[in-house]
């Protein structure tokens, strides 16, 4: 079982930056996929970025050039660096995790099966 705990959310003005962190604990496979998602009223859940255990990353078009996903210590911590935040980035942000036995299937939309409880990011104009 994998437990995930996000932190780093909070209010920020448009144009500002935040770094979200996700501490993972529990079972640690050699090959995995980690990711950040967001959910806001009216938009539903959106994938923001995913990262493979080997380091490859994928991003949603609406965050390319502004957000960066990273990891350290073999996935024990996932990060989402968010720069040039916009009011439309306002959302609850969740980290997620999944086993990935075959890395050739890594993608932005890789199915996750472990989720954190989320951290809120309101962006004011």
C-alpha positions in Angstrom: 0.0 0.0 0.0 1.2 3.5 -0.8 0.3 6.6 1.2 0.6 10.0 -0.3 0.5 13.4 1.5 0.5 16.7 -0.4 1.7 20.0 1.0 2.7 23.5 -0.3 -0.7 24.8 -1.4 -1.9 28.2 -0.5 -3.2 31.5 -1.9 -1.0 33.2 -4.5 -1.5 36.1 -6.9 -1.5 35.7 -10.6 2.1 35.6 -11.9 3.4 34.1 -8.7 4.9 30.7 -8.0 4.3 27.8 -5.7 6.0 24.5 -5.2 3.8 21.5 -4.2 5.3 18.5 -2.5 4.0 15.0 -2.1 5.6 12.7 0.4 5.1 9.0 -0.5 5.4 6.1 1.9 4.8 2.4 1.9 5.5 -0.1 -0.8 8.1 1.1 -3.3 8.3 -0.7 -6.7 11.3 -0.3 -9.0 9.1 1.0 -11.8 6.3 3.4 -11.1 4.5 6.4 -12.4 3.9 9.5 -10.3 1.7 12.4 -11.2 -0.1 15.6 -10.4 -3.8 16.1 -11.1 -6.2 18.9 -10.4 -10.0 19.1 -9.8 -12.1 22.2 -9.9 -15.9 22.8 -10.1 -17.0 22.9 -13.7 -13.8 21.3 -15.1 -13.7 18.0 -13.4 -10.4 16.2 -13.0 -7.5 17.2 -15.2 -4.1 15.6 -15.4 -1.4 18.1 -15.0 1.8 16.1 -15.4 3.2 12.6 -14.9 6.7 11.3 -14.3 8.2 7.9 -14.7 10.6 6.3 -12.3 13.3 6.6 -14.9 12.7 10.4 -15.1 10.7 11.0 -18.2 7.9 13.5 -17.8 4.8 14.5 -19.7 2.7 17.7 -19.3 -0.7 18.9 -20.2 -0.6 21.6 -22.8 -2.1 24.2 -20.5 0.9 24.0 -18.2 3.8 23.4 -20.6 6.5 26.0 -20.1 5.1 27.0 -16.7 5.0 23.9 -14.5 7.7 21.3 -13.8 7.3 17.9 -12.2 10.3 16.3 -10.5 11.1 13.6 -7.9 13.8 12.8 -5.5 15.0 9.8 -3.4 13.5 7.2 -5.8 10.1 8.8 -5.8 9.8 9.2 -2.0 9.0 12.9 -2.8 7.3 14.3 -5.8 7.3 18.0 -6.6 5.3 20.3 -8.8 6.9 23.6 -9.4 4.3 26.0 -10.6 5.4 29.4 -12.1 3.5 32.2 -13.7 0.3 31.0 -12.1 -3.0 32.2 -13.6 -6.4 32.5 -12.0 -7.6 29.5 -14.1 -5.0 27.4 -12.3 -7.2 27.7 -9.2 -8.0 24.2 -8.1 -7.4 21.4 -5.7 -4.2 19.6 -6.6 -3.7 15.9 -6.0 -0.6 13.7 -6.3 -1.1 10.2 -7.5 1.0 7.0 -7.9 0.8 3.7 -9.7 2.9 0.7 -10.4 4.3 0.6 -13.9 5.6 -2.8 -14.7 6.2 -1.9 -18.4 7.6 1.6 -18.9 6.7 1.5 -22.6 3.1 2.3 -21.5 4.1 5.5 -19.7 2.0 8.4 -20.8 0.3 11.6 -19.6 -2.8 9.5 -19.1 -1.3 6.5 -17.3 -4.0 5.2 -14.9 -3.2 5.9 -11.2 -4.5 3.9 -8.3 -3.1 5.6 -5.2 -4.2 9.2 -4.4 -3.4 11.9 -1.9 -6.1 14.0 -0.2 -5.2 17.2 -2.1 -3.9 20.7 -1.4 -5.8 23.8 -2.4 -4.3 26.4 -4.7 -6.4 29.6 -5.1 -4.9 32.1 -7.6 -6.2 35.6 -7.4 -6.1 38.1 -10.3 
